[in-house]
Amino acid sequence: MNEVFSNFDLVLRAFWLTVQIAALSGVVSLVLGTVLVAMRIGPIGVLRQFATTYVTLVRNTPLLVVFIFIFIAAPNVGWFVHTPFLLKGVIAVSLYTSTFVCEALRSGINAVPVGQAEAARAIGMTFSQNLAHVVLPQAFRASVPPLGSTMIAMTKNTSVAAVFGLMEATGRMRFFTNRHADDAVGILIVFAVGYIVIVELISLASYGLERRWRAAR
């Protein structure tokens, strides 16, 4: 414990890296997940089949395998060779998490009354206009709880990046426990509290957004 608190700047830097990975991955996942769900429910059969296959494959693949592909396999065929480790971590987490975002949004779209989409088509709206102005805004509101859970899971999943050399919170925790194995329990508690704080902030933001949108109805 003394080693952790005497090097608390390293702990803060590690959690800051975790927050960076989570924040960047969250934004990319939301964008990519929205594109995937638009493809899945869209009128173009090829895109619909591609999105369905992609979501099915990646969603049922362990995140560690996705990391291995981005960090080890892809550079061997010339992809991501000069990409910084932080960006590689964001890519891996985003590719994985976007599939869960897609499914959360698809459940939200299913909650939108069919009559609203039909009415939008009746007044001449195209598919993209219907999706952007009628369906997706309501789907996002309905999907706040599952999206919040997805973001929490994504934040905890950033710990996999420690295996590939990123010194985020889990990587720094492993560094301290390797040097001070006799104080492993105390070190684990300190880092667990850090993760709990981050997760609780995401939970509060999700709950606040849900309440605000519910009141605006």
C-alpha positions in Angstrom: 0.0 0.0 0.0 2.8 2.4 0.9 4.4 1.8 -2.6 1.0 2.6 -4.2 0.5 5.9 -2.3 4.1 7.0 -2.7 3.7 6.5 -6.5 0.2 7.7 -6.7 1.0 9.8 -9.7 1.5 6.6 -11.6 -1.8 5.3 -10.4 -3.6 8.5 -11.6 -1.8 8.3 -15.0 -2.9 4.7 -15.4 -6.5 5.5 -14.7 -6.3 8.5 -17.0 -5.2 6.1 -19.8 -8.1 3.8 -18.9 -10.5 6.8 -19.1 -9.0 7.8 -22.5 -9.4 4.3 -24.0 -12.9 4.1 -22.6 -14.0 7.5 -23.8 -12.5 7.2 -27.3 -13.8 3.6 -27.7 -17.3 4.7 -26.4 -17.6 7.4 -29.1 -16.3 5.2 -31.9 -18.5 2.3 -30.7 -21.6 4.5 -30.7 -20.9 5.8 -34.2 -20.0 2.3 -35.6 -22.9 0.7 -33.8 -25.4 3.2 -35.3 -24.0 2.5 -38.8 -24.3 -1.3 -38.2 -27.9 -1.0 -37.0 -28.8 1.2 -40.0 -27.3 -1.5 -42.2 -29.1 -4.3 -40.4 -32.6 -2.8 -40.8 -31.9 -1.1 -44.2 -33.4 -2.0 -47.5 -30.1 -3.1 -49.1 -29.8 -6.9 -48.8 -26.0 -7.1 -49.2 -25.3 -4.5 -46.4 -27.9 -6.1 -44.2 -26.3 -9.5 -44.6 -22.8 -8.1 -44.0 -23.9 -6.3 -40.8 -25.7 -9.4 -39.5 -22.7 -11.6 -40.1 -20.3 -9.1 -38.6 -22.3 -8.6 -35.5 -22.8 -12.4 -35.1 -19.1 -13.2 -35.5 -17.6 -10.4 -33.5 -20.2 -10.5 -30.7 -19.5 -14.2 -30.1 -15.7 -13.9 -30.3 -13.7 -13.3 -27.0 -12.4 -9.8 -26.8 -8.9 -11.2 -26.2 -9.0 -12.7 -29.7 -10.0 -9.3 -31.2 -6.9 -7.8 -29.4 -4.7 -10.6 -30.8 -5.9 -9.9 -34.3 -5.3 -6.1 -34.0 -2.0 -6.3 -32.2 -0.4 -9.4 -33.7 -2.2 -10.8 -36.7 -3.0 -7.6 -38.6 0.5 -6.1 -38.5 1.8 -9.4 -40.0 -0.3 -8.7 -43.2 0.6 -5.0 -43.2 -2.3 -3.5 -41.3 -1.8 -1.2 -38.3 2.0 -1.6 -38.5 2.8 2.0 -37.4 -0.4 2.6 -35.4 0.2 3.7 -31.8 -0.6 1.2 -29.1 -3.3 3.4 -27.6 -5.1 3.7 -31.0 -4.8 -0.1 -31.5 -6.4 -0.6 -28.1 -9.2 1.8 -29.0 -9.8 0.0 -32.4 -10.0 -3.4 -30.7 -12.4 -2.3 -28.0 -14.5 -0.3 -30.5 -14.8 -3.2 -33.0 -16.0 -5.5 -30.2 -18.3 -3.1 -28.3 -20.0 -1.7 -31.4 -21.7 -5.0 -32.0 -23.3 -4.8 -28.5 -24.3 -1.1 -29.2 -25.9 -2.3 -32.5 -28.0 -4.9 -30.7 -29.0 -2.4 -27.9 -30.1 0.1 -30.6 -31.9 -2.6 -32.5 -34.0 -3.4 -29.4 -34.7 0.3 -29.1 -35.8 0.4 -32.7 -38.2 -2.5 -32.1 -39.8 -0.5 -29.3 -40.7 2.4 -31.7 -44.3 2.1 -32.8 -44.5 0.8 -36.4 -47.1 3.4 -37.3 -44.6 6.3 -36.8 -42.2 4.9 -39.4 -45.1 4.2 -41.8 -46.4 7.7 -41.3 -43.0 9.1 -42.2 -42.9 7.0 -45.3 -46.4 8.1 -46.2 -45.4 11.8 -46.2 -42.5 11.1 -48.6 -39.5 10.6 -46.2 -36.7 8.5 -47.5 -35.3 5.6 -45.5 -32.4 7.7 -44.2 -34.6 10.6 -43.3 -37.0 8.3 -41.5 -34.2 6.7 -39.6 -32.4 10.0 -38.7 -35.5 12.1 -37.7 -38.1 9.6 -36.5 -36.7 6.1 -35.6 -33.2 6.6 -34.2 -34.0 9.5 -31.8 -36.7 7.4 -30.1 -34.5 4.3 -30.3 -31.7 6.1 -28.4 -34.1 7.1 -25.7 -35.4 3.6 -25.3 -31.9 2.2 -25.4 -30.3 4.3 -22.7 -30.3 1.5 -20.0 -28.8 -1.2 -22.2 -26.3 1.3 -23.7 -25.3 2.4 -20.2 -24.6 -1.3 -19.3 -22.7 -1.7 -22.5 -20.5 1.3 -21.7 -19.8 -0.1 -18.2 -18.8 -3.5 -19.7 -16.6 -1.7 -22.2 -14.8 0.2 -19.5 -14.0 -3.0 -17.6 -13.0 -4.6 -20.9 -10.2 -2.0 -21.4 -8.3 -4.1 -18.8 -7.5 -6.6 -21.6 -5.2 -3.9 -23.1 -2.8 -4.5 -20.2 -1.9 -7.9 -21.7 -0.5 -6.0 -24.8 1.7 -3.5 -23.1 -0.6 -0.6 -22.4 0.0 0.6 -18.9 -3.6 1.4 -18.0 -5.0 0.7 -14.6 -4.9 -3.1 -14.7 -1.3 -3.0 -16.2 -0.2 -0.7 -13.5 -1.8 -2.9 -10.8 0.0 -5.9 -12.2 3.3 -3.9 -12.0 2.7 -3.1 -8.4 1.6 -6.6 -7.4 4.7 -8.1 -9.2 7.0 -5.9 -7.1 5.1 -6.2 -3.8 3.4 -9.6 -3.8 3.1 -9.5 0.0 0.8 -6.5 -0.3 -1.3 -7.7 -3.2 -4.6 -7.5 -1.4 -4.2 -3.8 -0.5 -3.1 -3.0 -4.1 -6.0 -4.8 -5.5 -8.4 -2.9 -3.3 -7.0 0.5 -4.3 -7.4 -0.3 -8.0 -10.8 -1.9 -7.5 -12.0 1.3 -5.9 -10.7 3.3 -8.9 -12.7 1.1 -11.3 -15.8 1.4 -9.1 -15.6 5.2 -9.1 -15.4 5.2 -13.0 -18.2 2.7 -13.3 -20.4 4.6 -10.9 -19.9 7.9 -12.8 -21.1 6.2 -16.0 -24.1 4.7 -14.2 -25.0 8.2 -12.8 -24.7 9.7 -16.3 -26.8 7.0 -17.8 -29.5 7.3 -15.1 -29.5 11.1 -15.4 -29.9 11.0 -19.1 -32.7 8.4 -18.8 -34.6 10.6 -16.3 -34.1 13.7 -18.4 -35.4 12.1 -21.6 -38.3 10.4 -19.7 -39.3 13.8 -18.4 -39.1 15.4 -21.8 -41.7 13.0 -23.3 
